[in-house]
Amino acid sequence: MIKKLFVLALISVVSVSAMACSKEVKKDHSAEIEMTEEDSEKAKPNLNLVYQQDGKEVTSTAGRGGYSYTIDNGDGTKTSEIADASHILQWTEELMPVVVMDKNSQTVKIILQFNKKATNCKIIAWEEKYFNNDTGVQESDGKEVNIQFGKDGEDSFVEVSPGYIYEVKAEGEEWRADFGFHVVTATQTSAVGEFHTRSFADIQNILDSYPDTLDELNKNKDVFIVVHGNVKKGKELWESFYQKVQDKEPAELTMAQLTIEGDPILYYLTYDGEKIYVVEDVSRDAFKGDYADYVEYTYSYIKEFEDSTEDSKGKYIILLNDDSLTLENIRNIWNSENDEAMKENRDLIYINSEKNRLS
């Protein structure tokens, strides 16, 4: 049975905070420097997946698990970083990017583009039924995939099939990393979105079509925009979507929020009369880290909760599976360490100003 590996503290050469925008890195002579989030991200091993979809070239970033690397600082010292992670089958959906094949294809050729020269690479295919379900899974259940290694500087490539999670184990001079991705067909959204009428590829194309800045987004009439808790545009779009969900009528909504740095996070929400299916697009977020560009999740309910405390006054909009929960119940769950319970509800947006309330 595959054992879960927990995230370990980095060894003495580096101290990492997952929520911080900078990292404290130590050189090998114990002097300390500040490495920005951007510099750290560039130094980490990375893998791009290049393939054809509907006759167009698509590039997706593979999810990254455990890794290590050492870089030369150019002054006679070196900086190293090491991070361990759980086995690929226990990754969260946020870390597992999806490669979408054409619906009539049996396989797709994926070109492997590493940002560092790889001297060794191995790919293991796991049936998607094992994802986040390791009961009875053996190491022998993973099957090694043949890689066509490039020559004379050419990129290597691999032929993959839908219905599998692919684990890429690569290494080079002074680096190693584990990567992963999930392959589905264009008519398959994934296990969580099977009820939905649009394919994952269609939704991805819709989200890709939107601009990258708030000024440009404001020109779209079909987007509900919230900036740091303030409704900027499309209040009527939200109200229409929310009312249809309460009336159990099919509905859809595109929503945008901005990060503190000003990068748009887009959401595509659909409701089929039973479930709310959401695709979250963080591809424009410069600080998304190891998260996949697109994340999908499903909930049974969406509710508005009035919030009035000494520090804030507004309204939470929360996705949840238990209609009986109060805001106090949900806050208790958020403050707990129960990961499974926390997955059962998701804080979608917060309207933090009374004048911008939706009611």
C-alpha positions in Angstrom: 0.0 0.0 0.0 1.4 3.4 -0.9 2.3 5.4 2.1 1.5 9.1 2.4 4.6 11.3 2.6 4.0 14.5 4.6 5.6 17.8 3.8 8.9 18.0 5.6 10.8 21.0 6.9 13.6 22.0 4.6 17.1 21.2 5.7 19.4 23.8 7.1 20.2 25.4 3.8 16.7 26.8 3.4 13.6 27.8 5.4 10.4 28.0 3.5 7.0 29.5 4.4 4.3 28.3 2.0 2.3 31.5 2.5 5.1 34.0 2.4 6.1 36.0 -0.7 9.8 35.8 0.2 12.0 33.0 1.4 15.0 33.0 3.7 17.8 31.2 2.0 21.2 30.4 3.4 24.4 30.0 1.4 26.8 27.3 2.1 29.1 29.6 4.1 26.0 30.4 6.4 25.6 34.0 5.1 21.9 34.9 4.6 20.3 36.5 1.6 16.7 37.3 0.7 15.3 35.4 -2.3 12.0 36.8 -3.7 9.1 34.5 -4.6 9.8 35.2 -8.2 13.5 34.3 -8.0 12.7 31.2 -6.0 10.1 30.1 -8.5 12.5 30.5 -11.4 15.1 28.5 -9.6 12.8 25.5 -9.0 12.6 22.6 -11.5 9.7 23.1 -13.8 8.0 21.0 -16.6 5.8 22.3 -19.4 3.6 20.0 -21.4 3.2 20.8 -25.0 0.5 19.1 -27.1 -2.1 19.6 -29.9 -5.8 20.2 -29.1 -8.3 20.9 -31.9 -5.4 21.6 -34.3 -3.8 24.2 -32.0 -0.7 23.9 -29.9 -1.4 24.0 -26.1 1.1 24.5 -23.3 0.3 23.4 -19.8 2.4 23.4 -16.7 2.7 20.0 -14.9 2.0 19.9 -11.2 5.1 19.7 -9.1 5.5 17.6 -6.0 8.7 17.0 -4.1 11.9 18.6 -5.5 15.4 19.7 -4.7 18.0 21.9 -6.5 21.3 23.7 -6.0 22.2 26.8 -7.8 25.6 28.6 -8.1 25.4 32.2 -6.8 28.3 33.3 -8.9 30.4 34.3 -5.9 31.9 30.9 -4.9 28.8 29.9 -2.9 25.7 27.9 -3.7 22.1 28.0 -2.6 20.0 24.8 -2.1 16.4 24.1 -1.5 14.7 20.7 -0.7 10.9 20.0 -0.4 9.1 16.7 0.0 5.4 16.2 -0.8 2.8 13.5 -0.7 2.6 10.7 -3.3 1.0 11.9 -6.5 -2.2 9.8 -5.9 -2.8 11.9 -2.7 -2.3 15.3 -4.3 -5.2 17.7 -4.0 -7.1 18.7 -7.2 -5.4 22.1 -7.0 -2.0 20.5 -7.7 -3.2 18.2 -10.5 -3.4 19.9 -13.9 -5.6 18.4 -16.6 -4.5 17.6 -20.1 -7.5 17.6 -22.4 -7.4 15.3 -25.5 -9.5 15.6 -28.7 -12.6 13.5 -28.3 -11.8 11.2 -31.2 -8.2 10.5 -30.3 -7.0 7.4 -28.4 -3.6 8.9 -27.5 -1.9 12.3 -27.5 1.8 13.1 -28.0 3.1 15.3 -25.2 6.4 17.1 -25.6 8.3 17.4 -22.3 10.0 20.8 -21.8 12.0 21.0 -18.6 13.4 24.4 -17.5 16.6 22.5 -16.5 18.5 19.9 -18.5 17.2 16.5 -17.5 19.7 13.6 -17.6 17.3 11.0 -16.4 13.5 10.7 -16.6 10.9 8.0 -15.7 7.1 8.2 -16.2 4.6 6.0 -14.3 0.9 5.8 -15.3 -1.8 5.2 -12.7 -5.4 4.5 -13.4 -7.4 7.6 -12.4 -9.6 5.5 -10.1 -6.7 5.4 -7.6 -6.6 9.3 -7.4 -7.2 10.2 -3.7 -8.2 6.6 -3.1 -5.2 4.5 -2.1 -7.1 1.6 -0.6 -5.4 -1.5 -1.8 -3.1 0.3 -4.2 0.3 -1.4 -4.7 3.4 0.0 -6.3 3.0 -2.6 -9.0 -0.3 -1.0 -10.0 1.7 1.8 -11.6 2.9 1.0 -15.1 6.1 2.5 -16.6 5.5 4.4 -19.8 8.0 4.4 -22.8 9.6 7.8 -23.4 11.0 8.9 -26.7 14.2 10.7 -25.6 15.3 13.6 -27.8 18.7 13.8 -29.4 21.0 16.7 -30.2 19.0 19.1 -28.0 15.6 18.0 -29.1 12.8 17.7 -26.5 11.7 14.3 -25.4 8.1 13.2 -25.8 5.6 10.6 -24.6 2.3 9.1 -25.9 -0.4 9.2 -23.2 -4.0 8.0 -23.0 -7.1 9.3 -21.2 -8.1 8.0 -17.8 -4.7 8.0 -16.3 -2.6 10.0 -13.8 1.0 10.4 -15.0 3.8 10.6 -12.6 7.1 12.1 -14.0 10.2 11.5 -12.0 13.1 13.5 -13.4 16.6 14.6 -12.4 19.6 16.4 -13.7 22.8 18.0 -12.5 22.1 19.2 -9.0 18.3 18.9 -9.2 15.5 16.3 -9.0 11.7 16.7 -9.0 8.4 14.8 -9.2 5.8 16.1 -11.6 2.2 15.0 -12.4 -0.8 15.5 -14.7 -4.2 13.9 -15.4 -5.3 13.1 -19.0 -9.0 13.3 -20.0 -10.9 13.5 -23.3 -12.7 16.6 -24.5 -16.0 15.1 -23.7 -15.0 14.3 -20.1 -14.9 17.0 -17.5 -13.5 14.6 -14.8 -15.1 12.6 -12.1 -16.5 15.7 -10.2 -18.1 17.2 -13.2 -19.8 14.3 -15.0 -23.3 15.8 -14.7 -22.3 19.0 -16.5 -23.2 19.6 -20.2 -20.1 21.5 -21.2 -16.7 19.8 -21.5 -13.8 20.9 -19.4 -12.0 21.9 -22.6 -15.0 24.2 -23.6 -14.9 25.8 -20.2 -11.1 26.3 -20.3 -11.5 28.0 -23.7 -14.2 30.3 -22.3 -12.0 31.3 -19.4 -8.9 31.7 -21.7 -10.8 34.2 -23.8 -11.0 36.7 -21.0 -8.4 39.5 -20.7 -5.7 39.7 -18.0 -6.5 43.2 -16.5 -9.3 44.8 -14.6 -9.7 47.6 -17.1 -10.2 45.1 -19.9 -12.5 42.9 -17.9 -14.7 45.9 -17.1 -15.5 46.0 -20.8 -17.2 42.6 -20.7 -20.9 42.7 -19.9 -21.1 39.1 -18.8 -18.7 39.1 -15.9 -19.5 39.6 -12.2 -16.5 41.4 -10.8 -15.5 41.7 -7.1 -12.4 43.7 -6.1 -11.2 43.3 -2.6 -14.7 42.7 -1.3 -16.3 45.5 -3.4 -18.8 44.7 -6.2 -17.5 46.6 -9.2 -19.7 45.2 -11.9 -22.4 42.7 -12.7 -24.4 42.7 -9.5 -27.5 41.7 -11.5 -25.7 38.7 -13.0 -25.0 37.4 -9.5 -28.5 38.0 -8.3 -30.0 36.2 -11.3 -27.7 33.2 -10.9 -28.3 33.0 -7.1 -32.1 33.1 -7.5 -32.1 30.5 -10.2 -30.1 28.1 -8.0 -32.6 28.7 -5.1 -35.4 27.9 -7.6 -33.5 24.8 -8.8 -33.4 26.2 -12.4 -30.3 25.7 -14.6 -27.9 28.7 -14.5 -24.4 29.8 -15.3 -22.1 32.6 -14.2 -18.6 33.9 -14.9 -17.1 35.7 -12.0 -13.7 37.5 -11.4 -11.9 38.5 -8.3 -8.5 40.3 -8.0 -5.6 39.2 -5.9 -3.8 41.8 -3.7 -1.3 42.2 -6.5 -4.1 42.9 -9.0 -4.1 39.6 -10.9 -7.6 38.3 -11.9 -8.9 34.9 -10.6 -11.8 33.8 -12.8 -14.6 31.3 -11.9 -17.0 29.6 -14.2 -20.1 28.4 -12.3 -22.9 26.3 -13.6 -25.9 24.7 -12.0 -27.9 21.9 -13.6 -30.8 21.8 -11.0 -28.9 19.5 -8.6 -25.2 20.4 -8.4 -23.1 23.5 -8.7 -20.0 22.8 -10.8 -17.1 25.4 -10.6 -13.9 25.7 -12.6 -11.5 28.1 -11.1 -8.8 29.7 -13.3 -5.7 30.9 -11.5 -3.5 31.0 -14.6 -3.1 34.8 -14.4 -2.0 34.7 -10.8 1.8 35.4 -10.7 2.0 33.9 -7.2 -0.1 30.7 -7.7 3.0 28.6 -6.9 2.5 24.9 -7.5 -1.2 25.1 -8.0 -2.6 24.0 -11.4 -3.9 26.7 -13.7 -7.4 25.2 -13.6 -9.2 23.6 -10.6 -12.7 22.1 -10.6 -15.0 21.3 -7.7 -18.6 20.4 -7.1 -21.0 21.4 -4.3 -24.7 20.8 -3.6 -25.6 24.3 -2.3 -24.5 28.0 -2.5 -25.6 30.3 0.3 -25.3 33.9 1.4 -24.4 34.4 5.1 -24.8 37.8 6.8 -21.6 38.7 8.7 -21.6 41.4 11.4 -18.7 41.7 13.8 -16.7 44.5 15.4 -14.1 44.1 12.6 -16.3 43.5 9.6 -19.8 43.8 8.2 -20.9 42.2 5.0 -21.8 38.9 3.4 -20.1 35.6 2.8 -21.0 33.6 -0.3 -20.2 30.0 0.5 -20.4 26.7 -1.4 -21.3 23.8 0.8 -22.7 20.2 0.9 -24.7 20.5 4.2 -27.6 22.9 3.9 -28.1 23.0 7.7 -24.8 24.6 8.6 -24.8 28.1 10.1 -22.0 30.6 9.6 -20.9 29.8 13.2 -20.7 26.1 12.3 -18.6 26.9 9.2 -16.3 29.2 11.1 -15.7 26.4 13.7 -14.8 24.1 10.8 -12.4 26.7 9.3 -10.7 27.0 12.7 -10.3 23.3 13.1 -7.6 21.0 11.7 -10.1 18.7 10.1 -9.1 18.8 6.4 -12.0 16.5 5.3 -14.6 18.7 7.0 -13.0 21.8 5.5 -13.4 20.4 2.0 -17.2 20.2 2.5 -17.5 24.0 2.3 -15.6 26.7 0.3 -15.6 30.4 0.9 -16.2 31.7 -2.6 -16.4 35.5 -2.1 -16.9 38.1 0.7 -18.6 41.4 0.2 -17.0 43.4 3.0 -18.7 46.8 2.7 -22.3 47.5 3.7 -22.9 49.8 0.7 -21.8 47.0 -1.6 -24.0 44.3 -0.2 -25.9 42.2 -2.7 -29.2 42.4 -0.7 
